[in-house]
Amino acid sequence: MHIPTIRPAAMFAQFISLLAAASLSASEPAIQGYADFAQFESQMESIGRSDLAELESLGRTLGGRPIYLLKIGAGQLDKKPAILIVGSVHPPHVLGSELAVRLARRLTEQADQGVRGMLDRVTFYIIPRPAPDAMEALFQSPFHARVRNQRCVDDDGDGRVDEDGPDDMNADGWITTLRVEDAAGEYLVHPKDNRVMIKADAKQNERGRYSLYTEGLDDDEDEQLNEDPPGGVAFDRNFTFQYPYFGDAAGPNQVSEIESRAVADFAFTHPNIAVIFAFALQDNLMHPWKVDASAEGQKLKTSLMADDASHYQRVAEQYREAIGRKDAPEPESGEGSFRHWAYFHFGRWSFAARGWSIPKTEQAKKEQGAEAKETVSEKSEETGKEKPLPSGPSSDTRGSEDLNALRWFKKHGIDGFVAWKPIDHPRFRGRKTELGGFKPFMRLNPPAEELDSLAEQHGRFLRMLAADLPRLSIGQAEAEPRGGGIWRIVVAVANDGALPTMPKIGQINGQPHPLQIELTLPDGVALITGQARVRLDPLPGGGGRAEQSWLVRVPEGGPKALSVRVWGPSVGAAEKQVVLKRSRKKS
C-alpha cells in the first residue's frame, strides 16, 4: 500500500487555506451586491420568459455551467441586423456581466415606443458570462483574480497539474502580493507613498530594490512560486489574432476551449451580426484605435484600417457623451483577445469599453502636470528613523493610478488595500518580506449601488449605436421603354445609416456577407444583359449610393411591374416595385 508523502509546505498551505475558509464565508462575495452563478442563472431565466427574449445555451463548461445567450428583439430575430454584446471577457471584470444583464432587462422590461421600434429593426444577442467558471472566484474565499477556466494544465512541465497556486498565507481571505527585498529586483517604493510600487527606470539611474510575487508558497518545492495555478486557459487570450503561442493561460492552440469555441461558432453561424460590443480591458472607446500608415500596405493587417478610423472616432465620441466621462486607464495590449479577433478576423465593427473605472480624485487632477511638493519619508533600516525620499519630476506618472485608487478608496470608505506587513516566508529566509497590496476585484468593479446608473448610461450608448447601423433604401426605381418590348430597369440604392455597410477590414478578410441586389423575373420576362442577382460594392455611410441597371424583354400583356430587392444579412433589406408604364395605343 502506497502512502503519499505530504510535504511541509503543502501541509502549511492546506492549513492556512482552511483557516481562510473559516474566517470568511464563500457565500459572501468579494464585493457585495454582485450575482454569483446561481443568482445569474435565475436572472437569465427570468429575462428569457419575456415575449421579446429567447434564452439559449451555447455549451456547457468543464465546471458544468451553461454559457448563456439571450436573443432580444421582435419578429424573426436571426433575420435582422444584430448587435452582439459580450460581457466580462476578462472574468475578474465582473462588472461586464452585471451591465450586460441589466441592459437585457432594460430592453425587455422598459421597451417604450422608441425602444420597441429599435427592436423591430435590430436584434440584440447578449452573452453576459462567456467564461462563467473563472468568474466564480469572486464568490469563493480566498478571493483571487482568476482568469483561467477549469482545464487542467501542467504549466511547469513536472508531470503534475495545478499543484502550485496562490496561498492565503495570512488567512485574511484575500490573495494579494508579496514584496521581497531583492538587489536584482525591478521595483521601487513610490517616493510619494510607500504603499505603492513602481518599476525602476534605468534611464534615471534607478536600481530596483524589490521583487513582487503573487501571495503564495512553493507548494511543490521546486524553488518557484505559484507557477502552476489552478485552471488552464483564459477566454480573452485564446482567440486567433496575434495569438500568444505558448503564452501564459493562452491554451494549447487557438480557440481550443469550450468557451471561446462556443462564442466564435455562434458568431460565424450568424452572419446578421453587424457590430460587436464587449466589456473588456482592451478599451477602444475611451482610447480609440490609431491608424498605422506604415502597416496599411502590409499583407497581414495588424492595425486599424484608415477607411474605418473616422467611424471609430465618431462612435468613441458618442460613447464618451453617453457615459459622461473622458478619462480611463490605458487599455491592455490584448494578444489573443476577443475584441481584436472580432475586427481583424471576423471582419465586424468591434467596440470595447471597461464600463467603469475609478474616477480621478480632485487631488489627482491638481497634481497632473505639477511637481509633488510634499516631502515623503520611509523608515531607515539602519537607524529606524524617518528619512526623506525625493519626489519625482512632473513628467513621471508611474504609480499615478495606484495613488488615485488609494485616495478614492479612502474617500468612499472602501477597504480595498491590505497594509504591508512583515511575514516569515520559507522561500525568503533572511530577506525582508512583506505581504499586502491591492485587493483583487476592487479596482475593476464599482460598488453595486452604481450598477443601475451605469446600465442606464450604456443603454443610451447602445441606442446611439443601433441608430448608426446601415439602413438600406431604394430611391430611384425606373423602367425606360426601348421599343419592341425591351425595357431598361434602373435602380438606385442608398445607405441611410451612419456606418458603412461593411468595414474596410471586412472587405479584405471577406467574412461579412456582401451586399446583393436582385431583379425578380416573372414567367415570360427574359433578361437580355447581365445577371438577375448582382453583388454590390459596400456603400459608405450617410447616404452612400450605388446604381444598378438591367435590360429585360417583357411580352405584350405581361406584368405591369417588376420587383427589385437589395439585402445583406448584417444590413437588412429593402424592396420596391418598378412600374412598367406602357403608353396607350391610339384608337
C-alpha positions in Angstrom: 0.0 0.0 0.0 1.4 3.4 -1.1 1.2 6.2 1.4 1.8 9.6 -0.3 4.3 11.9 1.3 2.9 15.2 2.5 5.5 17.9 2.2 5.7 20.6 4.9 5.0 23.5 2.6 1.9 21.7 1.2 0.7 21.0 4.8 1.1 24.6 5.7 -0.7 25.7 2.6 -3.7 23.4 3.3 -3.8 24.6 6.9 -3.9 28.3 6.1 -6.5 27.7 3.4 -8.7 26.0 5.9 -8.3 29.0 8.3 -9.2 31.4 5.5 -12.3 29.4 4.6 -13.4 29.5 8.2 -12.7 33.3 8.6 -14.6 34.4 5.5 -17.6 32.5 4.2 -17.5 31.6 0.5 -21.2 32.7 0.2 -20.2 36.3 0.7 -18.8 37.8 -2.5 -15.6 39.9 -2.6 -17.9 42.9 -3.5 -21.4 42.9 -2.1 -24.3 43.1 -4.5 -22.9 41.1 -7.4 -24.6 38.0 -8.6 -23.0 34.6 -8.2 -23.8 31.9 -10.9 -26.9 30.6 -9.2 -28.3 34.2 -9.0 -27.2 35.0 -12.5 -28.9 31.8 -13.9 -32.1 32.9 -12.2 -31.8 36.3 -13.8 -31.3 34.8 -17.2 -34.3 32.5 -16.8 -36.5 35.5 -15.7 -35.5 37.6 -18.7 -35.9 34.6 -21.0 -39.6 34.5 -20.1 -40.2 37.8 -21.8 -42.1 37.9 -25.1 -39.1 39.8 -26.5 -36.5 37.3 -25.5 -35.2 33.8 -26.2 -32.8 32.1 -23.8 -30.3 29.5 -25.1 -27.1 27.8 -24.0 -24.1 27.8 -26.3 -22.5 24.9 -24.4 -21.5 23.7 -21.0 -18.1 24.4 -19.4 -15.9 21.9 -17.7 -17.3 23.2 -14.5 -20.8 22.2 -15.7 -22.0 25.8 -16.1 -24.0 26.8 -19.2 -22.7 29.6 -21.5 -26.0 31.5 -21.7 -27.1 33.6 -24.7 -30.1 35.9 -24.8 -31.7 36.9 -28.1 -33.8 40.0 -27.7 -35.9 41.6 -30.4 -39.2 41.3 -32.3 -40.1 39.2 -35.2 -37.5 36.9 -36.9 -34.5 37.5 -34.6 -31.9 35.8 -36.8 -33.1 37.5 -40.0 -32.4 41.1 -38.9 -29.2 43.1 -38.4 -27.8 42.3 -34.9 -25.5 43.7 -32.3 -23.6 41.1 -30.2 -22.9 42.2 -26.7 -20.4 40.2 -24.7 -19.8 40.8 -21.0 -16.8 40.1 -18.8 -14.4 38.6 -21.4 -11.9 39.2 -18.5 -13.5 37.2 -15.7 -12.3 39.4 -12.7 -14.1 42.3 -14.5 -17.5 41.1 -13.2 -19.0 44.4 -14.0 -19.3 43.4 -17.6 -21.7 40.6 -16.8 -23.7 42.8 -14.4 -24.1 45.5 -17.1 -25.0 43.0 -19.8 -27.7 41.5 -17.7 -29.1 45.0 -16.8 -29.1 46.0 -20.4 -31.0 42.9 -21.4 -33.6 43.6 -18.6 -34.0 47.2 -19.8 -34.6 46.1 -23.4 -37.3 43.6 -22.4 -39.0 45.4 -19.4 -38.6 49.1 -20.4 -39.5 48.8 -24.1 -41.1 52.2 -24.7 -42.1 53.2 -28.2 -38.6 54.2 -29.2 -37.0 51.0 -27.8 -39.8 48.9 -29.4 -39.1 50.5 -32.7 -35.4 49.7 -32.4 -36.2 46.1 -31.5 -38.4 45.8 -34.6 -35.4 46.6 -36.7 -32.4 45.3 -34.7 -31.7 42.1 -32.8 -29.5 42.1 -29.7 -27.5 39.0 -28.9 -26.2 39.1 -25.3 -23.7 36.7 -23.8 -23.1 38.1 -20.3 -20.7 35.5 -19.0 -18.6 33.8 -21.7 -16.3 32.4 -19.0 -18.5 31.6 -16.0 -16.2 29.1 -14.3 -13.3 31.6 -13.7 -15.8 34.3 -12.7 -16.9 32.3 -9.7 -13.6 33.3 -8.0 -15.3 36.5 -6.9 -17.6 34.3 -4.7 -15.0 31.8 -3.4 -12.7 32.6 -0.5 -9.8 33.2 -0.6 -10.6 35.7 -3.2 -8.2 35.7 -6.2 -8.4 37.4 -9.6 -8.6 34.2 -11.6 -8.8 34.3 -15.4 -8.4 30.6 -16.2 -11.1 28.0 -16.9 -11.1 24.6 -15.4 -8.9 22.8 -17.9 -6.1 21.0 -16.1 -2.7 22.2 -17.4 0.8 21.2 -16.4 2.2 24.8 -16.5 5.7 23.9 -15.2 6.1 20.6 -17.0 6.7 18.5 -13.9 4.1 15.9 -14.7 1.5 17.3 -12.3 -1.3 19.8 -12.7 -2.5 22.7 -10.6 -0.2 21.8 -7.7 1.3 25.2 -7.1 -1.2 28.0 -7.0 -1.7 31.0 -4.7 -2.0 30.5 -1.0 -3.7 32.7 1.6 -0.7 33.0 3.9 -2.2 35.4 6.5 -5.6 33.8 6.3 -7.4 37.1 5.6 -9.4 35.7 2.8 -7.6 37.6 0.0 -4.8 36.7 -2.3 -2.6 39.8 -2.5 1.1 40.4 -3.1 4.5 39.6 -1.7 7.2 42.2 -1.9 10.6 40.9 -1.3 13.8 42.9 -0.9 16.0 41.9 -3.8 19.1 43.6 -5.2 18.2 42.2 -8.6 14.5 43.3 -8.3 12.7 45.5 -10.8 10.6 47.6 -8.3 11.0 50.6 -6.1 8.8 52.1 -3.4 6.9 55.1 -4.8 8.5 58.3 -3.5 5.1 59.8 -2.5 3.5 56.7 -0.9 5.4 53.7 0.4 2.3 51.5 -0.2 2.7 51.9 -4.0 5.3 50.0 -6.0 6.8 51.3 -9.3 9.2 49.9 -11.8 12.8 51.3 -11.6 13.8 53.4 -14.6 17.3 52.7 -15.7 17.3 55.9 -17.8 17.1 57.8 -14.5 19.9 55.7 -13.0 17.4 53.9 -10.8 18.0 50.4 -9.5 15.3 48.2 -8.3 15.1 47.1 -4.6 12.2 44.7 -4.6 10.7 41.8 -6.5 6.9 41.2 -6.4 5.1 37.9 -6.3 1.5 36.7 -6.0 0.9 35.7 -2.4 1.7 32.0 -2.0 4.2 29.3 -1.1 6.4 26.9 -3.1 3.8 24.1 -2.7 5.7 21.7 -5.0 9.1 22.6 -3.6 10.7 23.4 -7.0 12.0 26.8 -5.9 9.3 28.6 -7.9 6.2 30.4 -6.6 2.7 29.9 -8.0 4.0 28.6 -11.3 1.2 26.0 -11.8 -2.0 27.6 -10.5 -5.5 26.0 -10.7 -7.1 26.0 -14.2 -5.7 26.4 -17.6 -6.9 28.8 -20.2 -8.1 32.4 -20.3 -11.0 33.2 -22.6 -9.5 36.5 -23.7 -6.2 35.0 -24.7 -7.5 32.1 -26.8 -8.5 33.8 -30.0 -6.7 33.9 -33.3 -5.5 37.4 -33.8 -1.8 37.8 -32.5 -2.3 34.6 -30.6 0.4 34.3 -27.9 1.7 30.8 -28.7 2.9 29.0 -25.6 2.0 32.1 -23.6 0.6 32.1 -20.1 -3.0 30.9 -20.0 -3.3 31.0 -23.8 -4.1 27.4 -24.2 -2.7 24.5 -26.3 -3.9 26.2 -29.5 -6.2 28.9 -30.9 -9.9 28.6 -30.0 -9.1 25.4 -28.1 -11.6 25.9 -25.3 -15.3 25.2 -24.9 -15.9 28.9 -24.1 -14.0 30.6 -26.9 -15.2 28.0 -29.5 -18.8 28.4 -28.4 -18.7 32.2 -28.9 -16.8 32.0 -32.2 -19.1 29.3 -33.6 -22.1 31.3 -32.7 -20.7 34.4 -34.4 -19.8 32.6 -37.6 -23.2 30.9 -37.9 -24.9 34.3 -37.5 -23.9 36.5 -40.5 -26.5 39.0 -39.5 -24.2 40.3 -36.7 -23.2 43.8 -37.8 -21.5 45.1 -34.7 -19.8 43.6 -31.6 -19.6 45.4 -28.3 -17.6 43.9 -25.4 -17.0 44.9 -21.9 -13.2 44.4 -21.8 -10.0 45.9 -20.6 -8.8 46.4 -24.2 -10.9 49.6 -24.4 -11.1 51.3 -27.8 -13.9 53.8 -27.0 -12.2 55.9 -24.3 -8.9 55.3 -26.2 -9.8 54.9 -29.9 -7.5 52.8 -32.1 -4.9 54.7 -34.1 -4.0 54.2 -37.8 -0.5 53.0 -38.5 0.1 54.3 -42.1 3.2 52.2 -42.4 1.2 49.0 -41.8 -1.6 49.8 -44.2 0.1 48.1 -47.2 1.2 45.0 -45.4 -0.5 41.7 -46.3 -1.3 40.8 -42.7 -3.3 43.6 -41.2 -2.5 44.4 -37.6 -3.7 48.0 -37.2 -6.9 49.9 -37.8 -7.7 50.5 -41.4 -7.6 54.2 -42.4 -11.0 54.0 -44.0 -12.5 52.8 -40.7 -10.8 55.3 -38.5 -13.3 58.2 -38.7 -16.2 55.8 -37.8 -14.3 54.5 -34.7 -13.6 58.1 -33.7 -17.2 59.1 -34.0 -18.6 56.1 -32.1 -16.0 56.8 -29.4 -17.2 60.4 -29.1 -20.8 59.1 -28.8 -19.7 56.7 -26.0 -18.0 59.4 -24.0 -21.1 61.6 -24.4 -23.4 58.8 -23.2 -21.4 58.0 -20.1 -20.3 61.5 -19.3 -16.6 60.7 -18.9 -13.4 61.4 -20.9 -10.8 59.6 -18.8 -10.0 55.9 -18.4 -6.9 53.8 -17.7 -4.8 52.9 -20.7 -6.0 49.8 -22.5 -4.2 46.5 -22.2 -2.4 45.1 -25.2 -4.7 42.1 -25.7 -2.8 39.3 -27.5 -5.3 36.6 -28.5 -8.2 38.9 -27.3 -11.8 38.6 -28.4 -12.1 42.2 -29.3 -9.2 42.2 -31.8 -10.5 38.9 -33.3 -13.9 40.4 -33.8 -12.4 43.2 -36.0 -9.4 41.7 -37.7 -10.6 38.1 -38.3 -14.4 38.3 -38.1 -14.5 41.5 -40.0 -17.1 43.4 -38.0 -17.2 46.7 -36.3 -15.7 45.8 -32.9 -16.1 48.2 -29.9 -15.0 47.6 -26.3 -15.0 49.5 -23.0 -14.4 48.9 -19.4 -17.8 50.3 -18.5 -16.3 52.0 -15.4 -13.0 53.0 -13.9 -12.0 54.7 -10.7 -12.6 58.4 -11.3 -9.8 60.8 -10.8 -9.9 62.5 -7.4 -9.6 66.2 -7.1 -6.1 65.8 -5.7 -5.1 63.7 -8.7 -6.4 66.4 -11.1 -4.4 69.1 -9.3 -1.3 67.0 -9.4 -1.4 66.4 -13.1 1.5 68.2 -14.7 2.8 69.6 -11.4 5.6 68.5 -9.3 4.8 66.9 -6.0 5.5 69.5 -3.3 5.1 67.3 -0.2 8.0 65.6 1.5 7.6 61.9 1.8 9.6 59.6 4.1 10.2 56.0 4.9 12.0 54.4 7.9 15.7 53.7 7.6 16.5 50.1 8.4 19.9 51.1 9.9 18.7 53.9 12.2 14.9 53.2 12.5 14.3 56.9 11.8 12.3 58.6 9.1 14.4 59.6 6.1 13.1 61.9 3.2 12.5 60.5 -0.2 13.0 62.6 -3.3 9.8 63.4 -5.3 9.9 62.6 -9.0 9.6 65.1 -11.8 6.2 66.2 -13.1 6.5 64.1 -16.2 6.9 60.9 -14.2 3.4 59.4 -14.0 4.5 56.0 -12.6 2.1 54.8 -9.9 -0.4 57.7 -10.5 -3.3 55.3 -11.0 -2.4 53.4 -7.8 -2.2 56.7 -5.8 -5.5 57.8 -7.2 -7.1 54.5 -6.3 -5.9 54.7 -2.7 -7.3 58.2 -2.4 -10.7 57.2 -3.9 -10.9 54.2 -1.6 -10.3 56.5 1.4 -12.9 59.0 0.2 -15.6 56.4 -0.2 -14.7 54.2 2.8 -13.7 51.2 0.7 -11.4 48.6 2.2 -9.5 47.9 -1.0 -5.9 47.7 0.2 -4.1 45.4 2.6 -1.4 47.2 4.5 2.1 45.8 4.0 3.2 43.7 7.0 6.3 41.6 7.5 5.9 37.9 7.0 8.2 35.0 7.5 8.3 33.2 4.2 10.2 29.9 3.9 11.5 30.7 0.5 13.0 34.1 1.5 14.6 33.4 4.9 16.8 36.3 6.0 15.3 38.7 3.5 12.8 41.5 4.2 9.5 40.1 3.0 6.1 41.9 3.3 2.6 40.8 2.4 -0.1 43.3 1.3 -1.2 45.4 -1.6 -4.4 46.0 -3.5 -7.3 43.5 -3.0 -8.4 41.8 -6.2 -11.5 42.9 -8.0 -11.8 46.3 -6.2 -10.2 48.4 -8.9 -12.1 46.8 -11.8 -15.6 46.8 -10.3 -17.6 49.6 -8.7 -19.8 49.5 -5.7 -23.0 47.7 -6.5 -25.1 50.8 -6.0 -23.6 52.3 -9.1 -24.6 49.4 -11.4 -28.1 50.7 -12.3 -26.9 54.2 -13.3 -24.0 52.7 -15.3 -26.5 50.5 -17.1 -28.7 53.5 -17.9 -25.6 55.3 -19.4 -24.7 52.2 -21.6 -28.3 51.8 -22.6 -28.1 55.4 -24.1 -24.9 54.4 -26.0 -26.5 51.2 -27.4 -29.4 53.2 -28.7 -27.0 55.5 -30.5 -25.1 52.6 -31.8 -28.2 50.9 -33.1 -29.3 54.1 -34.8 -25.9 54.2 -36.6 -26.3 50.8 -38.2 -26.6 50.7 -42.0 -30.1 51.2 -43.3 -30.8 50.3 -46.9 -33.3 52.2 -49.1 -34.3 52.2 -52.7 -34.8 55.6 -54.1 -34.9 55.8 -57.9 -36.6 52.8 -59.5 -37.5 53.4 -63.1 -38.3 51.5 -66.2 -37.4 53.1 -69.6 -39.1 51.6 -72.7 -36.7 50.9 -75.5 -39.2 49.6 -78.0 -40.0 46.0 -79.1 -40.9 45.0 -75.5 -37.4 45.9 -74.3 -37.1 47.8 -71.1 -34.1 49.3 -69.2 -34.6 49.0 -65.4 -32.6 51.5 -63.4 -32.5 51.2 -59.6 -30.6 53.4 -57.1 -29.7 52.0 -53.7 -28.7 54.1 -50.7 -27.3 53.6 -47.2 -29.1 56.0 -44.9 -27.2 54.8 -41.8 -24.1 56.4 -40.4 -21.9 53.3 -40.6 -20.8 51.8 -44.0 -22.4 48.5 -44.9 -19.1 46.8 -44.2 -15.9 48.0 -42.6 -12.8 48.1 -44.8 -11.3 45.2 -42.8 -14.3 43.1 -43.7 -13.8 43.8 -47.4 -10.2 42.5 -47.0 -10.9 39.3 -45.0 -14.1 38.5 -46.8 -16.0 37.4 -43.6 -19.1 39.6 -43.8 -21.6 38.6 -46.5 -21.6 41.0 -49.4 -24.5 43.3 -50.3 -26.6 41.9 -53.1 -29.4 43.2 -55.4 -31.8 41.1 -57.4 -34.5 41.7 -60.0 -37.3 39.2 -59.8 -38.2 37.9 -63.3 -41.8 36.6 -63.6 -42.7 34.0 -66.1 -42.2 35.2 -69.6 -39.8 38.0 -68.7 -36.4 37.4 -70.1 -33.1 39.0 -69.1 -31.1 40.4 -72.0 -27.9 41.6 -70.3 -26.2 40.8 -67.1 -27.4 38.7 -64.2 -30.6 39.0 -62.3 -28.8 38.9 -59.0 -25.7 41.1 -58.7 -23.2 41.8 -55.9 -22.8 45.4 -54.9 -19.8 47.1 -53.6 -20.0 48.3 -49.9 -21.9 51.5 -49.5 -20.4 54.4 -47.4 -22.5 55.7 -44.5 -24.5 58.8 -44.6 -26.2 58.4 -47.9 -23.7 56.3 -49.8 -25.3 55.4 -53.2 -25.0 52.7 -55.9 -26.9 52.3 -59.2 -27.7 49.1 -61.0 -29.4 48.6 -64.3 -30.8 45.6 -66.4 -32.2 45.2 -69.9 -35.2 42.9 -70.0 -37.8 41.8 -72.6 -41.4 41.9 -71.4 -44.0 40.2 -73.6 -47.2 42.0 -74.7 -49.7 41.8 -71.9 -47.0 40.8 -69.4 -46.6 42.1 -65.8 -47.2 45.7 -65.1 -44.4 45.9 -62.5 -41.2 44.1 -61.6 -39.8 43.7 -58.1 -36.3 44.5 -57.0 -34.7 43.7 -53.7 -31.4 44.7 -52.1 -30.1 42.9 -49.0 -27.3 41.7 -46.8 -27.6 39.6 -43.6 -25.9 42.3 -41.5 -27.5 45.3 -43.0 -31.1 44.2 -43.6 -33.2 44.5 -46.8 -35.2 47.0 -48.9 -37.7 46.1 -51.7 -39.5 48.1 -54.3 -41.8 47.7 -57.3 -40.6 49.1 -60.6 -43.7 50.1 -62.6 -43.7 49.5 -66.4 -45.5 52.5 -67.7 -46.8 51.5 -71.1 -48.0 54.2 -73.5 -51.6 53.9 -74.6 -52.3 52.9 -78.2 -54.2 55.5 -80.2 -57.7 54.3 -81.3 
